[in-house]
Amino acid sequence: MTAGDSFDRLDDDDYPAYTMGRAAEMIGTTQGFLRALGEARLITPLRSSGGHRRYSRYQLRIAARARELVDQGTPIEAACRIIILEDQLEEAQRINAEYRRAAESSSPPPASD
């Protein structure tokens, strides 16, 4: 791996660049909160060769959203379910938009009277 390859990973949202301590610090929570999100299977951190949890920026955004909901009084299990449903809705909307664009580009132009 070259130095250029390493720098390219810095832009990768899925690259597990952050240790548990740094991840918790970045989103203003505890390591225990991150472990709880893992136990609830909302996020599954990758493990380093030494067995330490490593988080990606994408996972940190999910954890930050969970923290927002919990801070508003939502139980952690419910917060996890809400986030999963939000993610599913976003994916469904993306797919629908793709279908709409494909349908519009393949349909003949409207007939003029």
N, C-alpha and C positions, 0 to 999 in steps of 0.2 A: 504494500500500500504506500502511495506517495503522499507527500504533504498536501498536494492538491486534492486528493481523495478525502483526506481528513477534513479539509475546509468545506468541501461539498456537503459533508454530513451535517454541518452546522445549520444548513438551510432545510434539512429533512425533518419534518414535523414528527415523524415516527421513530427517529433515532433516539435510543435510550441514553441520553447524555447526562441526566441529573441523578445524583444520589438521593436517597430518601431524605437525608437531613437538608440538603439544598432544596429539594422539591418542596418540603414542608415550609421551609423559610420563604421561598418564593411566593407561595399562595397564602402565607400567614396562618398556618395551621400546625397541628402536631403530627409527629410521625405515627402516633396511634390512630389518628384520623385516616391517614393514608393506608395503614394496615386494615382498618375497618372497611374501606372502600374495596380493597383487594378481597377481603373475606366475603363481602357482598357481591363480588364478581363484577363490579362496575368497571374496574380497571385491573389489568393483570400486568404488573411490571415485569420486565425481563430481569434476569439474574446475571450478574457478572460471573466471571470464572471463579471468584471467591464466594459466590452465593449471595452477594449483596443486591438489593433491589435497585433497579435503575428505571427512571421514568422519562418518557418523551414529552415534548411540548404539547402534543395532542392530549396525552393523558393528564397533563397539568391543567389544561383548559377544562377538561371534564371534572377533575377534582375541585377546581375553583368554582365551577357551577354547583357542584354538590355542597360545597361549603356555604355558598350564598343561600341555598335552600335551607340548610340546617340552621344557619344563623337567623333565618326568618321563622324558625320554630318547626320546620318539617322534620319528622323522624328520619333518620338516615336511610332506613329501608325504603320509605316512601320517596325520598329524594332520589335514590338510585333508580327506582321504577320510573319516576317522572323524566329523568334524564334519558333513560332507554327509550321511552315513548317519544320524547322530543327528537331523538336521533332517528327513530324509525319514521316519524312524520317528515322530517327534513329529507330523508332518502326517498320516500314516496313522492314528495313534491318535486324533487329533482328528476325522477324517472318520468313523472307526468309531463313535466316541461319538455323533456326530450321527445316523448311521444307526440306532443303538440307540435313541436318544431318539425318533426319528421312528417306528420300528417299535413301540415301547412305547405311544406316544400314539395310534397308529392301530389297535392290536389290541383286539378286544373283551375285556371283563373275563372272567376265568375263570369257568366254570360251577360253581355250588355243588351239592354232592350232597345 
